[in-house]
Amino acid sequence: MSIKLKKVISLFIFFWFVFSFFMSQSALGISDNDSKKAIIIVMDFIDVADLIEADTPNLDKLLEESALGLMNVRAKNRNPSSSYMSIGSGLKIGTVPNAELSFNSNEDITVLPYVFARQNATVKAQNLYAVFTGQTPPPEGVVNIYIEMLKNTSSKYKPPYEPGQIGKIARENGLTVAVVGNADTISILNRNIALLAMDENGKVPLGNVSQDLIQVNPLVLGGVETDHQAMLSYIKRYLPLSDILFIDLGDTSRVEIDSINAAPDIIKKQRQQALERDDRLLGQILSLLNLDQTMLIIMSPNPHKQMIEEGNLGLTPIIVHYPEGQKGLLSSPTTRREGIVAGADIIPSIFAYFDSQIIPDNQGMQVIKQSSTLEDLKNQLDFFKNLRAHRLPLNITFMVWAVILILWGFIMVINKKESLYPWLEKIIFATLSIPVVFLFISFTGYQSLFISIILTLALAWLLALAFCQLGTNREQGLFILTSATSLLLIGDILAGSPLMLNSPLGSDVIAGGRFYGIGNDYMGILIASTVVATALAIKRLKPKSRLNIILASLPLFIASIAIGYPKLGANVGGFIASLFTWGVFILVMTQDKLNIKKISAAALLSVLVVIAIASLDAFLNPNPSHAGKAIQNLLAGGSQAFFSIIRIKLGIVANTISQSVWTLVLLLEILILIWVQIRKKDIIKSIKKEYPYISKTINILITAAIVVFAVNDTGVIAASFILLYAIALYWLTLIKIDQVKSYAN
């Protein structure tokens, strides 16, 4: 054989080995270590204050070029696994006990609740998994033994969901997922981290969640701690093989799991020490990463016990490092609020980073570039906790004044105590001024409940005195008050609802029911105040033609758009109710007689308009509002999704009726209105004859309250506010009638 031929053969063999090596890497799903990576690190059961107090130099350095925020998960039950499952499925759900029990495929199992318990024998996890599922387990991966139970539970959930969305979407996008770590204690297995990484079949392609990653330490809560060297060994092993790597540092979870055995000050000290151990491990992990090619998420899916006792049921810290090193506050289309994201944002954020075609554009977390520190985040969290603590007492204060307004007027109607009329007028204006005062009370920071209540009452009373000084005609004062209320609320919605959201009648960020737009409380107030202001304006303008009356009623249409437009108020039920109210307003004010046919037509038109706008939102908006998402769910789930939504709404209605303080007010209002209609028909006739516009306005408000109650899941509160305006109109008009009679005599 010639030398030249030998060289050719040698080069051929060399290139064949090189080609074979890269082909084998590809076949094994091995990723280039310099390609894009997403690393999700869990330090569970920690608060922002814990991060501030602990000595965490590695985390502090990372924060210099990272974005931070508060994450709301708020799963459907208090099972810690439910938070992981909610994040992993992108929905707020509740899971079953033992959901956290995942194992390495080749791991030996001696005890498995409800399934297997033998002291002198073992069974391989992969064998049990194959028996339960009929599927082949990953040879070097992790399996969830209870996946069939989880799938069965998820199929019966309302609405149903599919577990393991992160793993499923990753597989469909050709991305490899791995998981390392656990939160096992000396006596309990806790592998919740696998719920994030697994696919819909309960499989993670690569990983280690076994007790090889922990070491015994009787002096820490839980009896064991994370073995840093073992963790680093497996992280080094799986980092080049995976695109998405989940890591559970474990120690802070163990403190919470075993906290029942320790005093409060010991728990706090142990949590701080666990955080500091985690930080040392974090520093070593960071040294392995190419941060120019890595999205790093550090999060805490669950609040610890002390946080819950302080009123924080679900806002935990989250830190995100992007390759660009973006520093600032996190936000998202889910929340539309600076510094606040939701657990549902994790999935779209991960796959948007990988440019996944499954996830629409512009979804997931975003960074608002502004100065932000952990101290700033703590101040924001303290504000939300203070607001939550003040919400019920301030609502009760408002409710008490509403009851006084209703009963004082009732007594006046029976006894004709004209000497009390001036006081009733002031109470009416003070009560209707409280929603306006609530818009600005947040500037106090809710530092003192006593100051908040006194300030609310004082400002409302001062406004009442001012309105009562506008001459003997109280209509002028009422027109100014309701117009100001309507304009303030519409303006606030256009500005992103900063005043409403932080008021006692706004949304509860900690509960996570609504993060943006207008809630049902202020929705009812906006409808009622706009109806009254528009009716009084029409009375003053006295338009003759139907067209002029329709033009004069445009404030109601504007309020409807503000309430229902997806990028503004985004309140579907309020949109239906306000559009219907606008239609009824036009019919009544143009002297058209109401009948079932006209009311049905107005209702149908309102629903069709809402469906049309919601459909556009669903198909054209990459980040649809609640209405758009509802349309998407209906199209995906059909009749089953429709009935699921109805059942959920009915459940919320029942819960609101049974628990809201405003239910009593609504019942009292209904009883008073029925009593007036039955026992005081002469009053109704007098108002209808002498003040027809007021009579029409009251009828419109009553109709609006009925519709609001019918189409909103928390319509009890909105309906009670609307009827409050109707009763206030009754009492003010009766005072005026009696005063006119007195002057005539």
Rosetta blueprint (number, residue, H / E / L):
1 M L
2 S L
3 I H
4 K H
5 L H
6 K H
7 K H
8 V H
9 I H
10 S H
11 L H
12 F H
13 I H
14 F H
15 F H
16 W H
17 F H
18 V H
19 F H
20 S H
21 F H
22 F H
23 M H
24 S H
25 Q H
26 S H
27 A H
28 L L
29 G L
30 I L
31 S L
32 D L
33 N L
34 D L
35 S L
36 K L
37 K E
38 A E
39 I E
40 I E
41 I E
42 V E
43 M L
44 D L
45 F L
46 I L
47 D L
48 V H
49 A H
50 D H
51 L H
52 I H
53 E H
54 A L
55 D L
56 T L
57 P H
58 N H
59 L H
60 D H
61 K H
62 L H
63 L H
64 E L
65 E L
66 S L
67 A E
68 L E
69 G E
70 L E
71 M E
72 N E
73 V L
74 R L
75 A L
76 K L
77 N L
78 R L
79 N L
80 P H
81 S H
82 S H
83 S H
84 Y H
85 M H
86 S H
87 I H
88 G H
89 S H
90 G L
91 L L
92 K L
93 I L
94 G L
95 T L
96 V L
97 P L
98 N L
99 A L
100 E L
101 L L
102 S E
103 F E
104 N E
105 S L
106 N L
107 E L
108 D E
109 I E
110 T L
111 V E
112 L E
113 P L
114 Y L
115 V L
116 F E
117 A E
118 R L
119 Q L
120 N L
121 A L
122 T L
123 V E
124 K E
125 A H
126 Q H
127 N H
128 L H
129 Y H
130 A H
131 V H
132 F H
133 T H
134 G L
135 Q L
136 T L
137 P L
138 P L
139 P L
140 E L
141 G L
142 V E
143 V E
144 N E
145 I L
146 Y L
147 I H
148 E H
149 M H
150 L H
151 K H
152 N H
153 T H
154 S H
155 S H
156 K H
157 Y L
158 K L
159 P L
160 P L
161 Y L
162 E L
163 P L
164 G L
165 Q H
166 I H
167 G H
168 K H
169 I H
170 A H
171 R H
172 E H
173 N L
174 G L
175 L L
176 T L
177 V E
178 A E
179 V E
180 V E
181 G E
182 N L
183 A L
184 D L
185 T L
186 I L
187 S L
188 I L
189 L L
190 N L
191 R L
192 N L
193 I H
194 A H
195 L H
196 L H
197 A H
198 M L
199 D L
200 E L
201 N L
202 G L
203 K E
204 V E
205 P L
206 L E
207 G E
208 N E
209 V L
210 S L
211 Q H
212 D H
213 L H
214 I E
215 Q E
216 V E
217 N L
218 P L
219 L L
220 V L
221 L L
222 G L
223 G L
224 V E
225 E E
226 T E
227 D L
228 H H
229 Q H
230 A H
231 M H
232 L H
233 S H
234 Y H
235 I H
236 K H
237 R H
238 Y H
239 L L
240 P L
241 L L
242 S L
243 D L
244 I E
245 L E
246 F E
247 I E
248 D E
249 L L
250 G L
251 D H
252 T H
253 S H
254 R H
255 V H
256 E H
257 I H
258 D L
259 S H
260 I H
261 N H
262 A L
263 A L
264 P H
265 D H
266 I H
267 I H
268 K H
269 K H
270 Q H
271 R H
272 Q H
273 Q H
274 A H
275 L H
276 E H
277 R H
278 D H
279 D H
280 R H
281 L H
282 L H
283 G H
284 Q H
285 I H
286 L H
287 S L
288 L L
289 L L
290 N L
291 L H
292 D H
293 Q H
294 T E
295 M E
296 L E
297 I E
298 I E
299 M E
300 S L
301 P L
302 N L
303 P L
304 H L
305 K H
306 Q H
307 M H
308 I H
309 E H
310 E L
311 G L
312 N L
313 L L
314 G L
315 L E
316 T E
317 P E
318 I E
319 I E
320 V E
321 H E
322 Y L
323 P L
324 E L
325 G L
326 Q L
327 K L
328 G E
329 L E
330 L E
331 S E
332 S L
333 P L
334 T L
335 T L
336 R L
337 R L
338 E L
339 G L
340 I E
341 V E
342 A E
343 G H
344 A H
345 D H
346 I H
347 I H
348 P H
349 S H
350 I H
351 F H
352 A H
353 Y H
354 F L
355 D L
356 S L
357 Q L
358 I L
359 I L
360 P L
361 D L
362 N L
363 Q L
364 G L
365 M L
366 Q E
367 V E
368 I E
369 K L
370 Q L
371 S L
372 S L
373 T L
374 L H
375 E H
376 D H
377 L H
378 K H
379 N H
380 Q H
381 L H
382 D H
383 F H
384 F H
385 K H
386 N H
387 L H
388 R H
389 A H
390 H H
391 R H
392 L H
393 P H
394 L H
395 N H
396 I H
397 T H
398 F H
399 M H
400 V H
401 W H
402 A H
403 V H
404 I H
405 L H
406 I H
407 L H
408 W H
409 G H
410 F H
411 I H
412 M H
413 V H
414 I H
415 N H
416 K L
417 K L
418 E H
419 S H
420 L H
421 Y H
422 P H
423 W H
424 L H
425 E H
426 K H
427 I H
428 I H
429 F H
430 A H
431 T H
432 L H
433 S H
434 I H
435 P H
436 V H
437 V H
438 F H
439 L H
440 F H
441 I H
442 S H
443 F H
444 T H
445 G L
446 Y L
447 Q L
448 S L
449 L H
450 F H
451 I H
452 S H
453 I H
454 I H
455 L H
456 T H
457 L H
458 A H
459 L H
460 A H
461 W H
462 L H
463 L H
464 A H
465 L H
466 A H
467 F H
468 C H
469 Q L
470 L L
471 G L
472 T L
473 N L
474 R H
475 E H
476 Q H
477 G H
478 L H
479 F H
480 I H
481 L H
482 T H
483 S H
484 A H
485 T H
486 S H
487 L H
488 L H
489 L H
490 I H
491 G H
492 D H
493 I H
494 L H
495 A L
496 G L
497 S L
498 P H
499 L H
500 M H
501 L H
502 N L
503 S L
504 P L
505 L L
506 G L
507 S L
508 D L
509 V L
510 I L
511 A L
512 G L
513 G L
514 R L
515 F L
516 Y L
517 G L
518 I L
519 G L
520 N H
521 D H
522 Y H
523 M H
524 G H
525 I H
526 L H
527 I H
528 A H
529 S H
530 T H
531 V H
532 V H
533 A H
534 T H
535 A H
536 L H
537 A H
538 I H
539 K H
540 R H
541 L H
542 K L
543 P L
544 K L
545 S L
546 R H
547 L H
548 N H
549 I H
550 I H
551 L H
552 A H
553 S L
554 L H
555 P H
556 L H
557 F H
558 I H
559 A H
560 S H
561 I H
562 A H
563 I H
564 G H
565 Y L
566 P L
567 K L
568 L L
569 G L
570 A L
571 N L
572 V H
573 G H
574 G H
575 F H
576 I H
577 A H
578 S H
579 L H
580 F H
581 T H
582 W H
583 G H
584 V H
585 F H
586 I H
587 L H
588 V H
589 M H
590 T L
591 Q L
592 D L
593 K L
594 L L
595 N L
596 I H
597 K H
598 K H
599 I H
600 S H
601 A H
602 A H
603 A H
604 L H
605 L H
606 S H
607 V H
608 L H
609 V H
610 V H
611 I H
612 A H
613 I H
614 A H
615 S H
616 L H
617 D H
618 A H
619 F H
620 L H
621 N L
622 P L
623 N L
624 P L
625 S L
626 H H
627 A H
628 G H
629 K H
630 A H
631 I H
632 Q H
633 N H
634 L H
635 L H
636 A H
637 G H
638 G H
639 S H
640 Q H
641 A H
642 F H
643 F H
644 S H
645 I H
646 I H
647 R H
648 I H
649 K H
650 L H
651 G H
652 I H
653 V H
654 A H
655 N H
656 T H
657 I H
658 S H
659 Q H
660 S L
661 V L
662 W H
663 T H
664 L H
665 V H
666 L H
667 L H
668 L H
669 E H
670 I H
671 L H
672 I H
673 L H
674 I H
675 W H
676 V H
677 Q H
678 I H
679 R H
680 K L
681 K H
682 D H
683 I H
684 I H
685 K H
686 S H
687 I H
688 K H
689 K H
690 E H
691 Y L
692 P H
693 Y H
694 I H
695 S H
696 K H
697 T H
698 I H
699 N H
700 I H
701 L H
702 I H
703 T H
704 A H
705 A H
706 I H
707 V H
708 V H
709 F H
710 A H
711 V H
712 N L
713 D L
714 T L
715 G H
716 V H
717 I H
718 A H
719 A H
720 S H
721 F H
722 I H
723 L H
724 L H
725 Y H
726 A H
727 I H
728 A H
729 L H
730 Y H
731 W H
732 L H
733 T H
734 L H
735 I H
736 K H
737 I H
738 D H
739 Q H
740 V H
741 K H
742 S H
743 Y H
744 A H
745 N L
